[in-house]
Amino acid sequence: MMQGKRKRILTALLVVIPICLGGVMGWKYLWERPCVRLEIMGIQSADSASVYSLVDSTLTPQMIVDRLRRHPWIHSARAVCYPTGTTHVQIRERVPRLLVLTGHGDTAYYLDEYGYMMPPAAHVVFDVPLVRGVPEPYHAVRPMKNTEVRNLLALLSRIGPRMDFLVSEFEITESSLTLIARAMGADHTAIVRLGSEDWEKRLDRLYDFWGKEVERLEDRVFDVIDLRFDGQIITREKSA
């Protein structure tokens, strides 16, 4: 009886062990199988041809990620080579926060919240504030160094969307910030002087002033709103 049981166990092992070994070897073969196809997901604003030109299916996932990080529109990337023979790549693009203009008013480059520069996208336009007076030329992989511009980017992330209806354009001149406020009727805009410090507090004052004095009193149209002086708002209204 005991001998028969041992014989059955031995027979089962002789069957199961080769199956398990075959399964392990099969999975090992699949995972070690080279990837011959490449699939990149998440491309929206970046030029797809320029993205694919950086990589191909012969590269390892880590090399693919390293190369994609050099693309000015790509914030991060993740790549995995699957047993199907396809390398799946998921990218996350940078989000424009400002559009830098040249001294002649032409488009120079976009800036994301971290100060990285992106060349203009030919097939998409972003509704972001414009900024003039930025001294730094475009650089594909190095973030903006200018302190005033970086402070402005940080400011935009803090004030959030509540000021979107108002903010149209900024101009930086020797650390002083000027805001061009959007239309006040008949395509009229107002120059808002914010000075060289306390930009966030002064924008809060502008927001309150705009609601009380500009939107409520439609017959008053401002050319200049000066917030550079503590406790005062100096204005110049459009002459009749």
PAKOLFI-249362 format. One record per residue (C-alpha): residue in one letter; residue number from 1; x, y, z. Coordinates in Angstrom, 1 decimal, m for minus. Layout:
N
<r code="a" pos="NUM" px="X" py="Y" pz="Z"/>
...
END
This chain:
240
<r code="m" pos="1" px="0.0" py="0.0" pz="0.0"/>
<r code="m" pos="2" px="2.8" py="2.4" pz="1.0"/>
<r code="q" pos="3" px="4.8" py="1.4" pz="m1.9"/>
<r code="g" pos="4" px="1.9" py="2.1" pz="m4.3"/>
<r code="k" pos="5" px="1.4" py="5.6" pz="m2.8"/>
<r code="r" pos="6" px="5.1" py="6.4" pz="m3.2"/>
<r code="k" pos="7" px="4.9" py="5.3" pz="m6.8"/>
<r code="r" pos="8" px="2.0" py="7.6" pz="m7.5"/>
<r code="i" pos="9" px="3.8" py="10.5" pz="m5.9"/>
<r code="l" pos="10" px="6.9" py="9.8" pz="m8.0"/>
<r code="t" pos="11" px="4.9" py="9.6" pz="m11.1"/>
<r code="a" pos="12" px="3.2" py="12.9" pz="m10.4"/>
<r code="l" pos="13" px="6.5" py="14.6" pz="m9.7"/>
<r code="l" pos="14" px="7.9" py="13.2" pz="m13.0"/>
<r code="v" pos="15" px="4.9" py="14.9" pz="m14.7"/>
<r code="v" pos="16" px="4.7" py="18.1" pz="m12.8"/>
<r code="i" pos="17" px="8.4" py="19.0" pz="m12.6"/>
<r code="p" pos="18" px="8.9" py="19.1" pz="m16.4"/>
<r code="i" pos="19" px="5.8" py="21.2" pz="m16.8"/>
<r code="c" pos="20" px="6.9" py="23.7" pz="m14.2"/>
<r code="l" pos="21" px="10.4" py="23.8" pz="m15.7"/>
<r code="g" pos="22" px="8.9" py="24.3" pz="m19.1"/>
<r code="g" pos="23" px="6.7" py="27.1" pz="m17.8"/>
<r code="v" pos="24" px="9.6" py="28.8" pz="m16.2"/>
<r code="m" pos="25" px="11.8" py="28.5" pz="m19.2"/>
<r code="g" pos="26" px="9.0" py="29.8" pz="m21.4"/>
<r code="w" pos="27" px="8.4" py="32.9" pz="m19.3"/>
<r code="k" pos="28" px="12.1" py="33.4" pz="m19.1"/>
<r code="y" pos="29" px="12.3" py="33.3" pz="m22.9"/>
<r code="l" pos="30" px="9.4" py="35.7" pz="m23.3"/>
<r code="w" pos="31" px="10.8" py="38.3" pz="m20.8"/>
<r code="e" pos="32" px="14.2" py="38.1" pz="m22.4"/>
<r code="r" pos="33" px="12.8" py="38.3" pz="m25.9"/>
<r code="p" pos="34" px="14.0" py="41.6" pz="m27.5"/>
<r code="c" pos="35" px="11.4" py="44.3" pz="m28.1"/>
<r code="v" pos="36" px="11.0" py="45.0" pz="m31.8"/>
<r code="r" pos="37" px="8.1" py="47.5" pz="m31.7"/>
<r code="l" pos="38" px="7.8" py="50.8" pz="m30.0"/>
<r code="e" pos="39" px="4.5" py="52.5" pz="m28.8"/>
<r code="i" pos="40" px="4.6" py="56.0" pz="m27.3"/>
<r code="m" pos="41" px="1.5" py="57.3" pz="m25.5"/>
<r code="g" pos="42" px="0.8" py="60.8" pz="m24.2"/>
<r code="i" pos="43" px="1.9" py="62.9" pz="m27.1"/>
<r code="q" pos="44" px="m0.3" py="65.9" pz="m27.4"/>
<r code="s" pos="45" px="1.6" py="69.2" pz="m27.8"/>
<r code="a" pos="46" px="5.0" py="67.9" pz="m28.8"/>
<r code="d" pos="47" px="5.9" py="67.2" pz="m32.4"/>
<r code="s" pos="48" px="5.5" py="63.4" pz="m32.7"/>
<r code="a" pos="49" px="8.2" py="63.1" pz="m35.4"/>
<r code="s" pos="50" px="10.7" py="64.8" pz="m33.1"/>
<r code="v" pos="51" px="9.8" py="62.5" pz="m30.2"/>
<r code="y" pos="52" px="10.2" py="59.3" pz="m32.2"/>
<r code="s" pos="53" px="13.4" py="60.6" pz="m33.8"/>
<r code="l" pos="54" px="15.1" py="60.4" pz="m30.3"/>
<r code="v" pos="55" px="14.4" py="56.7" pz="m29.8"/>
<r code="d" pos="56" px="13.9" py="53.3" pz="m31.5"/>
<r code="s" pos="57" px="13.0" py="49.7" pz="m30.5"/>
<r code="t" pos="58" px="16.6" py="48.6" pz="m30.3"/>
<r code="l" pos="59" px="17.2" py="50.7" pz="m27.1"/>
<r code="t" pos="60" px="16.6" py="49.5" pz="m23.6"/>
<r code="p" pos="61" px="13.7" py="51.1" pz="m21.7"/>
<r code="q" pos="62" px="16.1" py="53.1" pz="m19.5"/>
<r code="m" pos="63" px="17.9" py="54.5" pz="m22.5"/>
<r code="i" pos="64" px="14.6" py="55.4" pz="m24.1"/>
<r code="v" pos="65" px="13.6" py="57.3" pz="m20.9"/>
<r code="d" pos="66" px="17.0" py="59.0" pz="m20.8"/>
<r code="r" pos="67" px="16.7" py="60.2" pz="m24.4"/>
<r code="l" pos="68" px="13.1" py="61.3" pz="m24.1"/>
<r code="r" pos="69" px="13.9" py="63.5" pz="m21.1"/>
<r code="r" pos="70" px="16.1" py="65.6" pz="m23.5"/>
<r code="h" pos="71" px="13.0" py="66.6" pz="m25.5"/>
<r code="p" pos="72" px="12.0" py="70.2" pz="m24.4"/>
<r code="w" pos="73" px="8.3" py="69.3" pz="m24.3"/>
<r code="i" pos="74" px="8.6" py="66.1" pz="m22.2"/>
<r code="h" pos="75" px="8.5" py="66.4" pz="m18.4"/>
<r code="s" pos="76" px="8.9" py="62.7" pz="m17.6"/>
<r code="a" pos="77" px="8.7" py="59.3" pz="m19.3"/>
<r code="r" pos="78" px="8.3" py="55.6" pz="m18.3"/>
<r code="a" pos="79" px="9.1" py="52.7" pz="m20.6"/>
<r code="v" pos="80" px="8.5" py="48.9" pz="m20.2"/>
<r code="c" pos="81" px="9.5" py="46.1" pz="m22.6"/>
<r code="y" pos="82" px="6.6" py="43.6" pz="m22.4"/>
<r code="p" pos="83" px="6.7" py="39.9" pz="m23.5"/>
<r code="t" pos="84" px="4.7" py="40.7" pz="m26.5"/>
<r code="g" pos="85" px="7.8" py="42.3" pz="m28.0"/>
<r code="t" pos="86" px="6.5" py="45.9" pz="m27.7"/>
<r code="t" pos="87" px="8.1" py="48.6" pz="m25.6"/>
<r code="h" pos="88" px="5.3" py="50.7" pz="m24.2"/>
<r code="v" pos="89" px="6.3" py="54.3" pz="m23.4"/>
<r code="q" pos="90" px="4.1" py="56.7" pz="m21.4"/>
<r code="i" pos="91" px="5.2" py="60.3" pz="m21.4"/>
<r code="r" pos="92" px="4.0" py="63.4" pz="m19.5"/>
<r code="e" pos="93" px="4.4" py="66.7" pz="m21.2"/>
<r code="r" pos="94" px="5.2" py="70.0" pz="m19.8"/>
<r code="v" pos="95" px="2.4" py="72.5" pz="m19.3"/>
<r code="p" pos="96" px="2.9" py="76.1" pz="m20.6"/>
<r code="r" pos="97" px="2.4" py="78.9" pz="m18.1"/>
<r code="l" pos="98" px="3.9" py="81.9" pz="m20.0"/>
<r code="l" pos="99" px="4.6" py="82.8" pz="m23.6"/>
<r code="v" pos="100" px="7.8" py="84.8" pz="m23.9"/>
<r code="l" pos="101" px="7.9" py="87.4" pz="m26.7"/>
<r code="t" pos="102" px="11.0" py="88.8" pz="m28.4"/>
<r code="g" pos="103" px="11.8" py="92.5" pz="m28.4"/>
<r code="h" pos="104" px="10.1" py="92.7" pz="m31.7"/>
<r code="g" pos="105" px="6.9" py="91.1" pz="m30.4"/>
<r code="d" pos="106" px="7.5" py="87.7" pz="m32.1"/>
<r code="t" pos="107" px="6.9" py="84.4" pz="m30.3"/>
<r code="a" pos="108" px="10.1" py="83.1" pz="m28.6"/>
<r code="y" pos="109" px="9.2" py="80.2" pz="m26.4"/>
<r code="y" pos="110" px="6.9" py="78.9" pz="m23.7"/>
<r code="l" pos="111" px="7.8" py="78.5" pz="m20.1"/>
<r code="d" pos="112" px="6.5" py="75.8" pz="m17.7"/>
<r code="e" pos="113" px="6.1" py="76.3" pz="m14.0"/>
<r code="y" pos="114" px="9.6" py="75.1" pz="m13.3"/>
<r code="g" pos="115" px="11.2" py="77.6" pz="m15.7"/>
<r code="y" pos="116" px="11.9" py="75.1" pz="m18.5"/>
<r code="m" pos="117" px="11.6" py="76.4" pz="m22.1"/>
<r code="m" pos="118" px="9.6" py="74.8" pz="m24.9"/>
<r code="p" pos="119" px="9.6" py="75.9" pz="m28.5"/>
<r code="p" pos="120" px="6.3" py="77.0" pz="m30.0"/>
<r code="a" pos="121" px="4.1" py="74.1" pz="m31.1"/>
<r code="a" pos="122" px="3.0" py="74.4" pz="m34.7"/>
<r code="h" pos="123" px="m0.4" py="72.7" pz="m34.3"/>
<r code="v" pos="124" px="m1.6" py="74.1" pz="m31.0"/>
<r code="v" pos="125" px="m1.9" py="77.5" pz="m29.3"/>
<r code="f" pos="126" px="m2.1" py="77.9" pz="m25.5"/>
<r code="d" pos="127" px="m4.1" py="80.6" pz="m23.8"/>
<r code="v" pos="128" px="m1.5" py="81.8" pz="m21.4"/>
<r code="p" pos="129" px="m0.2" py="85.2" pz="m20.4"/>
<r code="l" pos="130" px="2.4" py="86.9" pz="m22.5"/>
<r code="v" pos="131" px="5.6" py="88.2" pz="m21.1"/>
<r code="r" pos="132" px="8.1" py="90.8" pz="m22.5"/>
<r code="g" pos="133" px="11.5" py="91.8" pz="m21.4"/>
<r code="v" pos="134" px="12.9" py="88.4" pz="m20.7"/>
<r code="p" pos="135" px="16.6" py="88.6" pz="m21.3"/>
<r code="e" pos="136" px="17.5" py="84.9" pz="m21.6"/>
<r code="p" pos="137" px="17.7" py="83.2" pz="m25.0"/>
<r code="y" pos="138" px="16.0" py="79.8" pz="m25.6"/>
<r code="h" pos="139" px="17.8" py="76.7" pz="m24.2"/>
<r code="a" pos="140" px="16.3" py="73.2" pz="m24.7"/>
<r code="v" pos="141" px="17.3" py="71.5" pz="m21.5"/>
<r code="r" pos="142" px="18.3" py="74.3" pz="m19.0"/>
<r code="p" pos="143" px="15.7" py="76.1" pz="m16.9"/>
<r code="m" pos="144" px="15.3" py="79.8" pz="m16.8"/>
<r code="k" pos="145" px="17.7" py="81.5" pz="m14.4"/>
<r code="n" pos="146" px="16.2" py="85.0" pz="m14.3"/>
<r code="t" pos="147" px="15.0" py="85.6" pz="m10.8"/>
<r code="e" pos="148" px="12.1" py="87.9" pz="m11.7"/>
<r code="v" pos="149" px="10.7" py="85.5" pz="m14.3"/>
<r code="r" pos="150" px="11.0" py="82.5" pz="m11.9"/>
<r code="n" pos="151" px="9.2" py="84.6" pz="m9.2"/>
<r code="l" pos="152" px="6.5" py="85.4" pz="m11.8"/>
<r code="l" pos="153" px="6.0" py="81.7" pz="m12.6"/>
<r code="a" pos="154" px="5.7" py="81.0" pz="m8.9"/>
<r code="l" pos="155" px="3.2" py="83.8" pz="m8.5"/>
<r code="l" pos="156" px="1.0" py="82.5" pz="m11.3"/>
<r code="s" pos="157" px="0.8" py="79.1" pz="m9.7"/>
<r code="r" pos="158" px="m0.3" py="80.6" pz="m6.4"/>
<r code="i" pos="159" px="m3.0" py="83.0" pz="m7.6"/>
<r code="g" pos="160" px="m4.6" py="80.2" pz="m9.5"/>
<r code="p" pos="161" px="m7.4" py="80.7" pz="m12.1"/>
<r code="r" pos="162" px="m9.3" py="83.5" pz="m10.3"/>
<r code="m" pos="163" px="m7.1" py="86.1" pz="m12.2"/>
<r code="d" pos="164" px="m7.3" py="84.4" pz="m15.6"/>
<r code="f" pos="165" px="m10.1" py="86.8" pz="m16.7"/>
<r code="l" pos="166" px="m7.8" py="89.8" pz="m16.0"/>
<r code="v" pos="167" px="m4.2" py="88.8" pz="m16.8"/>
<r code="s" pos="168" px="m3.2" py="89.3" pz="m20.4"/>
<r code="e" pos="169" px="0.4" py="90.3" pz="m20.5"/>
<r code="f" pos="170" px="3.4" py="91.1" pz="m18.3"/>
<r code="e" pos="171" px="6.4" py="93.2" pz="m18.9"/>
<r code="i" pos="172" px="9.6" py="92.9" pz="m16.8"/>
<r code="t" pos="173" px="11.9" py="95.9" pz="m16.7"/>
<r code="e" pos="174" px="14.9" py="95.9" pz="m14.3"/>
<r code="s" pos="175" px="13.0" py="93.7" pz="m11.8"/>
<r code="s" pos="176" px="9.9" py="95.9" pz="m12.0"/>
<r code="l" pos="177" px="6.7" py="94.1" pz="m13.1"/>
<r code="t" pos="178" px="3.9" py="95.7" pz="m15.2"/>
<r code="l" pos="179" px="0.7" py="93.9" pz="m15.9"/>
<r code="i" pos="180" px="m1.5" py="94.6" pz="m19.0"/>
<r code="a" pos="181" px="m5.0" py="94.0" pz="m17.9"/>
<r code="r" pos="182" px="m7.5" py="92.6" pz="m20.3"/>
<r code="a" pos="183" px="m10.3" py="94.4" pz="m22.2"/>
<r code="m" pos="184" px="m12.3" py="97.0" pz="m20.2"/>
<r code="g" pos="185" px="m14.8" py="97.5" pz="m23.0"/>
<r code="a" pos="186" px="m14.2" py="98.4" pz="m26.6"/>
<r code="d" pos="187" px="m11.0" py="96.4" pz="m26.6"/>
<r code="h" pos="188" px="m9.5" py="98.8" pz="m24.1"/>
<r code="t" pos="189" px="m6.7" py="97.6" pz="m21.8"/>
<r code="a" pos="190" px="m5.2" py="99.0" pz="m18.6"/>
<r code="i" pos="191" px="m1.6" py="99.2" pz="m17.6"/>
<r code="v" pos="192" px="m1.2" py="98.0" pz="m14.0"/>
<r code="r" pos="193" px="2.1" py="98.9" pz="m12.3"/>
<r code="l" pos="194" px="3.1" py="96.3" pz="m9.7"/>
<r code="g" pos="195" px="6.6" py="97.5" pz="m8.9"/>
<r code="s" pos="196" px="9.5" py="95.2" pz="m7.7"/>
<r code="e" pos="197" px="8.1" py="93.5" pz="m4.7"/>
<r code="d" pos="198" px="5.0" py="92.1" pz="m2.9"/>
<r code="w" pos="199" px="3.5" py="91.2" pz="m6.3"/>
<r code="e" pos="200" px="1.0" py="88.7" pz="m4.8"/>
<r code="k" pos="201" px="m0.4" py="91.2" pz="m2.3"/>
<r code="r" pos="202" px="m0.7" py="93.9" pz="m4.9"/>
<r code="l" pos="203" px="m2.6" py="91.5" pz="m7.2"/>
<r code="d" pos="204" px="m5.0" py="90.8" pz="m4.4"/>
<r code="r" pos="205" px="m5.6" py="94.5" pz="m4.1"/>
<r code="l" pos="206" px="m6.1" py="94.8" pz="m7.8"/>
<r code="y" pos="207" px="m8.6" py="91.9" pz="m7.7"/>
<r code="d" pos="208" px="m10.6" py="93.8" pz="m5.0"/>
<r code="f" pos="209" px="m10.3" py="97.1" pz="m6.8"/>
<r code="w" pos="210" px="m11.4" py="95.6" pz="m10.1"/>
<r code="g" pos="211" px="m14.5" py="94.2" pz="m8.6"/>
<r code="k" pos="212" px="m15.5" py="97.4" pz="m6.7"/>
<r code="e" pos="213" px="m14.4" py="100.1" pz="m9.1"/>
<r code="v" pos="214" px="m14.1" py="98.7" pz="m12.6"/>
<r code="e" pos="215" px="m16.8" py="96.1" pz="m13.1"/>
<r code="r" pos="216" px="m19.4" py="97.8" pz="m10.9"/>
<r code="l" pos="217" px="m18.9" py="101.3" pz="m12.5"/>
<r code="e" pos="218" px="m19.1" py="100.7" pz="m16.2"/>
<r code="d" pos="219" px="m18.8" py="104.4" pz="m17.0"/>
<r code="r" pos="220" px="m15.2" py="104.5" pz="m15.6"/>
<r code="v" pos="221" px="m12.4" py="103.3" pz="m17.9"/>
<r code="f" pos="222" px="m8.9" py="103.2" pz="m16.6"/>
<r code="d" pos="223" px="m5.7" py="103.7" pz="m18.6"/>
<r code="v" pos="224" px="m3.3" py="103.2" pz="m15.6"/>
<r code="i" pos="225" px="m3.6" py="101.6" pz="m12.2"/>
<r code="d" pos="226" px="m0.6" py="102.1" pz="m10.0"/>
<r code="l" pos="227" px="m0.2" py="99.7" pz="m7.0"/>
<r code="r" pos="228" px="3.5" py="100.5" pz="m6.2"/>
<r code="f" pos="229" px="2.7" py="102.6" pz="m3.1"/>
<r code="d" pos="230" px="1.6" py="101.0" pz="0.1"/>
<r code="g" pos="231" px="m2.0" py="101.7" pz="1.1"/>
<r code="q" pos="232" px="m2.7" py="103.7" pz="m2.1"/>
<r code="i" pos="233" px="m4.0" py="102.9" pz="m5.5"/>
<r code="i" pos="234" px="m3.2" py="105.7" pz="m8.0"/>
<r code="t" pos="235" px="m5.2" py="105.7" pz="m11.2"/>
<r code="r" pos="236" px="m5.5" py="107.6" pz="m14.4"/>
<r code="e" pos="237" px="m8.8" py="107.3" pz="m16.2"/>
<r code="k" pos="238" px="m9.4" py="107.5" pz="m19.9"/>
<r code="s" pos="239" px="m10.3" py="111.0" pz="m21.0"/>
<r code="a" pos="240" px="m13.7" py="111.4" pz="m22.6"/>
END
